[in-house]
Amino acid sequence: MRAVVDEVVLTAFGDELQKIAGVKDWWNKFTDLFRSQDEKVKRRVDYHFSPKAGPDKWTKLIQHSKDPKFVATFARDARSSDQDTLHVQRMGELARGRTVAKIQSDRLPGRSYEVRVVPGGFACTCPDWRFKGSINPGYMCKHIRAYEEGKVRADGV
């Protein structure tokens, strides 16, 4: 019902817009905009599964996971396993999470990782959590454990 009402409202809006601004074929332009965005997301998913994808495909996957449309399209793709889908969903949560602590690496000088609040708990930007924790719900890297045990203050010291 709502979709019908929305289409009626949009049609009336488009007709008025056409009268005022002289915009012709506004409905096709409007739907083409959304269609082109969906096609762009589909190309991003295709890139990840492409044999042409280079070593940067995992970095791009993390960047693309910020977009909920990418996550949904990836999950519907027949080429993605349940584990792949969970990884992409969790990376999206990590990307959108709120940082609660920044912790300096004890192995790499100048490198720091962020502990973030995500739905269902915490996530971390360290490789350990990204590759193990993202596919194992409840997994805690040492940074998350340190934060939860109070060994790290909220400012990351």
C-alpha positions, 0 to 999 in steps of 0.5 A, a space after each residue: 500500500 505504501 509503495 503505491 502511495 509513494 509512487 503516486 506522490 512521486 508521480 505528482 511531484 514529478 509532474 509539478 517539477 516538469 511544469 515548473 522546471 521543464 524537466 522531461 522524462 524525470 521518472 526514467 532519470 530518477 530510476 536510472 539513478 538508483 539502477 546505476 547505484 545498484 549496478 555500481 555495488 554489483 560491480 564491487 561485489 564482482 570485483 571481489 570474486 574476480 580472478 583479476 582482483 589484486 592483493 588490494 581486494 581485502 582492503 577494498 572489501 573492508 572499505 566497501 563493507 561500510 556500505 549496507 547495500 554492498 553487504 546485502 548484495 554480497 550476502 545474496 551473491 551465490 559465490 559467497 559462503 556463509 563465512 564470507 558473508 559473516 566476515 563482510 557483515 562484521 567488517 561493516 560493523 567494525 567500520 561503522 563502530 564507535 571507537 572506545 580505545 586506541 591501543 599502541 602495538 607492542 610489536 610495531 612501533 608507531 602502529 595502533 589499533 582501535 577497539 570499537 563498540 559494535 552490535 553485540 560487543 566489541 571489535 578491533 582493527 588489529 589483524 587478529 580480530 579482522 581475520 579470526 574475530 570477524 568470523 568467530 562470534 565472541 572471539 576477543 583479541 588481546 586488545 579487546 581483552 585488555 580493554 574489558 579487563 580495565 588494563 586500558 583506559 578509554 583514551 587508550 593509555 
